[in-house]
Amino acid sequence: MFVYQCEDSLEGIFTAIYNVYEDRHTPEETRLSLGDELLLFAEYVPVTPDLEKAEKVIRTLKRQFGEEDYYRICLALAAPDAEKAQAVYQTIAAGLAGKCRPEHMLDNLADQYVHHTFSLWRGARREYDHLRGFLRFEELGEGILYARISPKNHLLTFLMSHFADRFPAENFVIQDVGRKLWGIHPAVSAENRENGWYVAQLGEDSEAFYAMERLSNMERSEKERACQQLFGYFCQKIAIRERRNLELQRNMLPLRFREYMTEFQKNLSGMDGKPASDI
């Protein structure tokens, strides 16, 4: 058994997959590991992320399976699952071996690895769909749009791509609180989007970390405070209290998404003095 030990990143896992094919090992004798697991009589192969190798794997996936399946694979790899690298590798190997239909790589759910990859993709996609609707930007005093998230899956890059396409002319920051990641988008014109956006992971002892922390604590603009007040009032008045169904509300809007949503902030009161979260 050959165990390829790679880091938990798209580049790391795709580099490991490239190395497996370069070394001509079969799926039956290969395992991709994200941790320090120990297997008896196994040969361990450390993997250093290589962007050039990862890009070759990406081109192969897009050519063989199409953009949609490649996107699904990326979402599956965003899940916090220790077995995701092995599941995705075995799924890709099955697809390249002709065991899955082209552009329908995740349809072969009878295969345990394909089924595992499908489940990871479905869970990450559901949370991504939720966050696209539940994410709340706040305007800071300097006109910067700021939002916080704390997702189960590593979805910051997907959200940055989505909102960069929607708000190219805005300076905005999305903070993944749990992973201590910041997505930064400098404003660009609609015709020129070459500057793109960035994702930064900052150590807690760095000056940049304290700068981003100060940004998150910056006072909201006067217009933002007024909008939040009006939105809290709107949430109160639109609700029909006699028809409240908290169980249905939790199904449609799970509690874990509410921490950073404007209408559920405890310190936000409506115009009649009642908390906006009381809907």
ZIMORA-V369767 format. One record per residue. N is the residue number from 1. PSI is psi in radians with two decimals (* if undefined). OMEGA is omega in radians with two decimals (* if undefined). D_FIRST is the distance of its C-alpha to the first C-alpha in Angstrom with 1 decimal. Layout:
BEGIN
N/PSI/OMEGA/D_FIRST + N/PSI/OMEGA/D_FIRST
END
This chain:
BEGIN
1/2.30/3.08/0.0 + 2/2.11/-3.11/3.8 + 3/1.98/3.11/6.4 + 4/2.01/-3.10/9.8 + 5/1.98/-3.07/12.6 + 6/2.83/3.11/15.8 + 7/2.78/-3.10/19.2 + 8/1.34/3.09/20.8 + 9/2.79/3.12/22.9 + 10/-0.77/-3.13/23.3 + 11/-0.72/-3.12/23.0 + 12/-0.78/-3.10/19.8 + 13/-0.75/3.12/17.9 + 14/-0.59/3.06/19.4 + 15/-0.72/3.11/18.6 + 16/-0.73/3.12/14.9 + 17/-0.73/3.10/15.2 + 18/-0.77/-3.11/17.2 + 19/-0.62/3.11/14.8 + 20/-0.82/3.14/12.0 + 21/-0.58/3.10/14.7 + 22/-0.64/3.12/16.1 + 23/-0.07/3.09/13.0 + 24/0.74/3.05/13.0 + 25/2.58/-3.13/9.5 + 26/2.75/3.10/9.8 + 27/-0.54/-3.11/9.8 + 28/-0.46/-3.08/8.2 + 29/0.22/-3.02/4.8 + 30/2.47/3.05/5.8 + 31/2.36/3.03/7.3 + 32/2.23/-3.07/10.6 + 33/2.42/3.09/12.1 + 34/-0.11/-3.10/15.8 + 35/-2.76/-3.12/16.1 + 36/0.69/-3.12/15.1 + 37/2.62/-3.13/13.0 + 38/2.21/3.06/11.5 + 39/2.35/3.13/8.5 + 40/2.39/3.04/9.0 + 41/0.44/3.12/7.3 + 42/2.63/3.08/4.8 + 43/2.17/-3.06/6.2 + 44/2.33/-3.11/8.6 + 45/1.85/3.10/10.5 + 46/2.49/-3.09/13.9 + 47/2.18/3.04/15.8 + 48/2.16/-3.12/19.6 + 49/2.33/-3.13/21.4 + 50/1.97/-3.05/23.2 + 51/-0.66/-3.13/26.0 + 52/-0.75/3.10/26.4 + 53/-0.72/3.13/22.8 + 54/-0.71/3.14/23.1 + 55/-0.59/3.08/26.4 + 56/-0.72/3.09/25.1 + 57/-0.71/3.13/22.6 + 58/-0.78/3.13/25.7 + 59/-0.69/3.12/27.8 + 60/-0.77/-3.14/25.4 + 61/-0.77/-3.14/25.2 + 62/-0.68/-3.11/29.0 + 63/-0.72/-3.06/29.7 + 64/-0.64/-2.98/27.5 + 65/-0.21/3.12/28.0 + 66/2.87/-3.09/31.1 + 67/-0.67/-3.05/32.1 + 68/-0.80/3.13/32.2 + 69/-0.61/3.06/28.5 + 70/-0.75/3.13/27.5 + 71/-0.68/3.11/29.7 + 72/-0.69/3.10/28.2 + 73/-0.76/3.13/24.7 + 74/-0.72/3.10/26.2 + 75/-0.67/3.10/27.9 + 76/-0.66/-3.14/24.7 + 77/-0.13/3.07/23.1 + 78/-0.14/-3.08/26.3 + 79/2.57/3.11/25.5 + 80/1.19/-3.03/24.7 + 81/2.23/-3.08/21.6 + 82/-0.39/-3.08/18.4 + 83/0.12/-3.03/16.4 + 84/-0.64/-3.11/18.3 + 85/-0.76/3.13/15.9 + 86/-0.73/-3.13/13.2 + 87/-0.78/-3.12/16.2 + 88/-0.72/3.11/17.8 + 89/-0.82/-3.12/15.0 + 90/-0.59/3.09/14.5 + 91/-0.79/3.11/18.3 + 92/-0.74/3.13/18.8 + 93/-0.71/3.11/16.4 + 94/-0.68/3.12/18.5 + 95/-0.77/3.14/21.6 + 96/-0.44/3.11/21.0 + 97/0.00/3.10/20.1 + 98/0.21/-3.14/23.5 + 99/-0.14/3.08/22.7 + 100/2.58/3.11/24.8 + 101/2.48/3.09/28.4 + 102/2.40/-3.14/29.1 + 103/0.22/3.04/30.3 + 104/0.81/-3.01/29.4 + 105/-0.55/-3.06/25.7 + 106/0.23/3.13/25.9 + 107/-0.37/-3.07/28.1 + 108/1.24/-3.03/25.5 + 109/-0.14/3.06/25.4 + 110/-0.43/3.08/24.3 + 111/2.24/-3.05/20.8 + 112/-0.62/-3.13/19.4 + 113/-0.69/3.08/17.8 + 114/-0.72/3.13/21.0 + 115/-0.71/3.12/23.1 + 116/-0.79/3.12/21.4 + 117/-0.74/3.11/22.0 + 118/-0.75/-3.13/25.5 + 119/-0.71/3.12/26.2 + 120/-0.78/3.13/25.3 + 121/-0.78/-3.10/27.4 + 122/-0.74/3.13/30.3 + 123/-0.75/3.14/30.5 + 124/-0.69/3.14/30.4 + 125/-0.70/-3.14/32.9 + 126/-0.77/3.14/35.2 + 127/-0.66/3.10/35.4 + 128/-0.75/3.10/35.9 + 129/-0.70/3.09/38.7 + 130/-0.83/-3.05/40.3 + 131/-0.54/3.10/40.2 + 132/-0.50/3.12/41.9 + 133/-0.52/-3.03/44.8 + 134/-0.28/-3.13/44.8 + 135/2.36/-3.11/44.3 + 136/2.07/3.03/47.7 + 137/2.51/3.02/48.8 + 138/2.43/3.13/51.6 + 139/2.13/3.11/53.9 + 140/3.03/-3.07/54.3 + 141/-0.49/-3.12/57.5 + 142/0.21/3.11/56.6 + 143/0.12/3.12/55.7 + 144/2.35/3.06/51.9 + 145/2.30/-3.04/50.1 + 146/2.37/3.13/47.7 + 147/2.65/3.10/45.3 + 148/2.51/3.07/42.9 + 149/2.81/3.05/39.9 + 150/1.18/-3.03/37.3 + 151/2.77/3.02/34.8 + 152/-0.71/-3.12/31.7 + 153/2.75/-3.12/29.9 + 154/1.48/-2.96/29.8 + 155/0.12/-3.04/32.6 + 156/-0.75/-3.11/34.8 + 157/-0.65/3.11/34.0 + 158/-0.73/3.13/34.7 + 159/-0.66/3.11/37.9 + 160/-0.75/3.13/39.0 + 161/-0.72/-3.13/38.6 + 162/-0.87/-3.06/40.6 + 163/-0.43/3.04/43.4 + 164/-0.58/3.10/43.6 + 165/-0.56/-3.11/44.5 + 166/-0.62/-3.06/47.1 + 167/1.06/-3.09/48.6 + 168/-0.47/-3.06/48.5 + 169/0.20/-3.10/51.8 + 170/2.49/2.92/50.9 + 171/2.03/3.13/49.5 + 172/2.72/-3.14/47.1 + 173/2.32/3.02/44.4 + 174/2.14/-3.12/41.8 + 175/2.18/2.97/40.4 + 176/1.75/-2.98/37.1 + 177/-0.81/-3.07/38.4 + 178/-0.64/-3.09/35.2 + 179/-0.01/-3.11/33.0 + 180/0.86/3.12/35.9 + 181/2.55/3.08/35.7 + 182/2.21/2.99/38.8 + 183/2.19/-3.02/39.1 + 184/2.19/3.13/42.2 + 185/1.89/3.03/44.1 + 186/2.51/-3.10/47.2 + 187/2.40/3.06/49.9 + 188/2.87/3.09/50.2 + 189/2.74/-3.14/52.5 + 190/-0.48/-3.12/51.6 + 191/-0.43/-3.07/52.0 + 192/1.77/-3.11/49.8 + 193/0.49/-3.06/46.5 + 194/-0.48/-3.09/44.8 + 195/-0.54/3.05/44.6 + 196/-2.63/-3.11/42.1 + 197/2.94/-3.02/40.7 + 198/2.68/3.01/38.4 + 199/2.21/-3.09/36.1 + 200/2.34/3.00/36.4 + 201/2.04/-2.97/34.6 + 202/2.39/3.05/37.0 + 203/2.59/-3.05/36.8 + 204/-0.26/3.13/39.4 + 205/0.12/-3.10/41.2 + 206/2.68/3.11/41.7 + 207/-0.63/-3.14/45.0 + 208/-0.63/3.12/43.5 + 209/-0.80/-3.14/42.2 + 210/-0.57/3.09/45.7 + 211/-0.74/3.13/47.2 + 212/-0.60/3.08/45.1 + 213/-0.69/3.09/45.9 + 214/-0.61/3.10/49.6 + 215/-0.76/-3.12/49.2 + 216/-0.46/-3.13/48.0 + 217/0.06/-3.13/51.0 + 218/2.52/-3.12/53.5 + 219/2.43/3.12/56.4 + 220/2.66/-3.11/56.3 + 221/2.79/3.13/59.0 + 222/-0.70/3.12/62.2 + 223/-0.66/3.13/61.5 + 224/-0.78/3.14/58.1 + 225/-0.68/3.12/59.8 + 226/-0.72/3.13/62.4 + 227/-0.70/3.11/59.9 + 228/-0.70/3.11/57.9 + 229/-0.80/-3.14/61.1 + 230/-0.67/-3.13/62.1 + 231/-0.67/3.06/58.7 + 232/-0.72/3.11/58.9 + 233/-0.72/3.11/62.3 + 234/-0.75/-3.12/61.2 + 235/-0.58/3.09/58.4 + 236/-0.84/-2.99/61.0 + 237/-0.45/-3.11/63.6 + 238/-0.35/-3.09/61.3 + 239/2.50/3.03/60.1 + 240/1.76/-2.98/62.0 + 241/-0.54/3.14/61.8 + 242/-0.30/-3.12/63.0 + 243/0.36/3.14/60.0 + 244/2.32/3.09/57.3 + 245/1.57/-3.03/54.1 + 246/-0.58/3.13/51.7 + 247/-0.77/3.09/48.9 + 248/-0.68/3.13/49.0 + 249/-0.72/3.13/49.2 + 250/-0.57/3.09/46.0 + 251/-0.70/-3.13/44.3 + 252/-0.54/-3.10/45.4 + 253/1.50/-3.08/45.0 + 254/2.62/-3.06/42.5 + 255/-0.57/-3.04/43.7 + 256/-0.27/3.11/40.8 + 257/-0.18/-2.94/42.1 + 258/-0.29/-3.02/45.6 + 259/-0.66/-3.07/45.4 + 260/0.30/3.10/46.0 + 261/2.31/-3.04/48.1 + 262/-0.78/-3.02/51.7 + 263/-0.13/3.13/53.3 + 264/0.22/3.10/51.6 + 265/2.29/-3.09/52.5 + 266/-0.49/-3.08/54.5 + 267/0.12/3.14/56.7 + 268/2.12/-3.13/57.8 + 269/2.58/3.07/61.0 + 270/3.12/-3.06/62.7 + 271/-0.31/3.12/66.3 + 272/0.17/3.06/67.6 + 273/-0.08/3.14/65.8 + 274/2.57/3.14/63.1 + 275/2.45/-3.11/59.4 + 276/-0.41/-3.12/57.8 + 277/-0.19/-3.11/54.8 + 278/1.22/-3.12/57.3 + 279/*/*/56.9
END
